[in-house]
Amino acid sequence: MDVISVADRSVVSMPVTPPAEGVAFSRDGRFVIVSDGLGGGKILDPVLRQSTVSMSPLAPQQAGLTVLRAVAVPAGQRSLVTQVAVGPVAFARRAVDDGAVEAEYALPAAFSRVYGWDVNPRSGLLVGAGIGRAPEQSAVVVWHYSDAFAIETLAHPGVRDVAISPDGTLIASVGGGALRLWAAGSRASMPLCSPVSAK
């Protein structure tokens, strides 16, 4: 990883192994968190130019399998969330201080993996685009953030990405030619965009 100074454009290289799939800043901006896409990674201090915490992967390496967003640091939290690309665990919540696993979010059996995802502790939710065995089996998976239980699935064939509104009241999902908006805690959605046919 190269850290480039905005002030003088100087470059500091920090080796990251295994290769990183995602990056996020800690909320206070002091640390850079890189994730390997397998639930592991490192917490780096760019000022000291060293790794402060190493996090072990939660799944074995698989060639050619990547994630859309490997790590997030939710606002107001002393935790970070890493995505696991394969296996029975979809996400891990880890302590920022030492990288210890605080919770594992199990992947429901109906899904092979999660693609896009978002987390909003204010709403108490973590959501992911659950990729089914066939596109019509895909759905938005909703986990309770604090206890890591999958609490709901919202049918959305072909879903690829999801987002939670900043106030935590809405979930947006996109894929299969449609954008859907869900009221948090409701199974009813309103398709906002119709599929566009090629002419």
N, C-alpha and C positions, 0 to 999 in steps of 0.2 A: 504494500500500500504506500502510495506517495502522499505526503502531507505538504501542500504548497501554501506558503505564506501569502496572504492577500496583500500585505504591505510591501514586501520586496521581491515577491515571486520566487523566493528560495524554496528548494525542494528537499524534504527529508523523507527518506525511504524507510519503511518499517515492514519487515517480512511478515507475511500472513500465510500460515499453512495450517490446514489445507486451504485451497483457494476459497475466497469469500464469495458468497452469492448475494449478500445484502449488507447494507450499512445504515446506521442511524446514530444520531447524537444523543447523549444523555440530555435530559431536560435542562440541566444547568450549563450545558455546553462544554463541560470539562473533559468528557470522555467520548470516544468513538467506539461504537459496538459493531463488530462485523460478525456475520453468521455464515455458516457453511451450508445452509439449506438442509441440514440433518438434525437441527436442534442444538448444535454446538457452536462454538466460535470463540471470540476473544473480546475482552474489554480493554481498549488501548488508551493510554495517556499520551496525546500528541506533544505535550510540553516536555514530559520526561522521555519521550520517544521510546516507550516500552509498553509491553503488555502487563496489565495489572491483574487480570483474571483470565484463566482459560476455562472454557466450558466444554465438557465432553459431549460428543454427538450422541443422539438417542436412537439413531438408526444406522444400518450399514450403508456404505457408499455404493451407489449404483450409477453406472455410466450413463450419460445423456439425460439425466433427470434433474431438472432445475426447478426453482420456485420463482414466483412472481415478486414476492416481497418477503425477505427472509427474517427481518427483525423489526420490531417497533418498540418505542419507549413511550407508554401512555402518560399523558399529562397528569401531574400530581402524584405519581407513583414512584416507589423505590424498587420497582420491578421492571423487567423487560420481557417481551414475548418473542420467542423464536419459533419459526415454522419448521416442521419436520416433513420432508418430501415423501418419505415412504414409511410403511409400517403402520402399526395400530394407533400410534400417537400422532395427532395433527399439529399440536402446538405444545410448547412448554413455557410456563411462566417461571422466570428465574430472578433471584435477588441480584440487584445491581452491584452490591458490595462484594459478593464472593462467587456469584454465578451458580449458587445452589438452586436446584430445582424445587420450586414451591408448589407447583401443580402441573399435572399433565392433562391435556384435553384430548380425550379418546376420539378417534375417528369412527363414526357410526359404520357398521358393517356394510351398509348399502352403498358406500362410497369407496372409490379406489384411492382418492387423494383430495386435497383442497387446493384450489388455484388461488384466486384473489381473496383477500381477507382484510378485516379492519377490527379495531378494538376501541372501546370507549368505556372506561371504568365509571364515568359519570352515569351512564345508562345501565351499567352492570352487565354489559354484553360484549361478547367476542363473536363475530360472524365470519363465515367462510363460504366460498362457492364450492360446494361439494360436488365433485365430478363422479357421476354414476357410471355403471358398467356400460350404459348406452346414453346418448345425449338426453333422451326424454326422461331418464331417471335422475338427472342432475337436479340439485335443489340448494337453496340457501340453508346452511346449518347454523343454528343459533345456540351458543353456549352461554351459561351463566359465568361471568368473569371471575367472581370470587371463589366459587366452589368447583369450577371446571366441568360441570355437567352439561351435556347437550340437552337443551330444553325444548327445542322445536326444530322442525324442518319446514321450509316454505317452498312449495313446488315451483320450479322455474327451469323448464327444459333448456339445456344448452347454456346455463349460467356460467360466466367466466370471471366476474369480479363483483365485489360488494363494497358498500361503504355505509357508515353510520353517520347521521347528521351530528353536528357539533353539540346540539342540545340533547341528543340521545333519543329523540322521539320517532325518528324515521330511519328505515333501512332502504337503501337503493341497491338494486341488483340489475346487471346487464348481461346479455348473452342471448343467443338464439334469435337475434334480430329484434329483441325487445328490451326496453328499459322499464323496470317495475319499481314502484314505490310502495313500501310496506309501513304501516303504523307499527311501531315496536309493540310486541305483545298481541298482534293480530295476524290471522292467517289470510286475510283479505288483501289483495293487491289490486292496483290499477295499472294496466299496461299504459305507459306514457308514449311509447313509440311503436308503430306497427312495423312488421318486417318490410324491408324495401326490396322490390323485385328488380332484377337486372333487365335492362331494356336493350 
